[in-house]
Amino acid sequence: MQRFTDLVVWQRSHKLVLSVYGLTKSFPREELYGVTSQFRRAAVSVPANIAEGSKRKQPQDYARFLNIAESSLAETEYYVFLCRDLEYFDPQVKVDEIFREIDEISRMLSALRRKVEGPQ
């Protein structure tokens, strides 16, 4: 298996984390231990689980970590909806672009998981 840092899905999910940290810097102070923390943790979980799973000896273990990454990505997507609806994002933020990136990362994760799982 290739090194996790060489995986485009890991690279893109890492960039998403950096974006989430940037986006949440301006969130209300009272959300520091609420939505801000949860949003960041969900986003960080995606590339972290790709990395951790890549070191598992058994393909089914790696696939399980990729599935956890998929779940964390879905949670991250929810926080984008929530923060948009709470009007926490700067008006300049292009939320549709964030949703498109999440969708693309989701497709890539799913494809990688299916590849790792092998024929069923």
C-alpha positions, 0 to 999 in steps of 0.5 A: 500500500502506498504511504498515506501522504501520497493519497490524493484523498488524504491530501484533499481531506487535510486541506479541508481540515485547514479550511475548517480551522480558518473558517472557525477562527471567526466563530463566536467565542461562546462556541469555542467548546461547542460547535467550533470544537466539534466541527474541527474534531470531525474534520480532523478525524477524516485524514487521521483515520485514513492515516491510522488505517493505512498502517493496519495489517489486514485490509478489512481493518483499513477498510473499517478506518476508511468507513470511520473517515466517511462517517466523520466526513458526513458529520463535517458536512452537517456542521457546514449546514449548521454553521451556514444556517446559524450564519457563522460563516463570513459572507465571503465564504463560498459554502457551495464550494465546500459542499462540492469538495466534501462530496468529491472527498466522499466519492474518493473515500468510498472508492478507496474503501471498495478497492481495499475491501477487494472483491466481495 
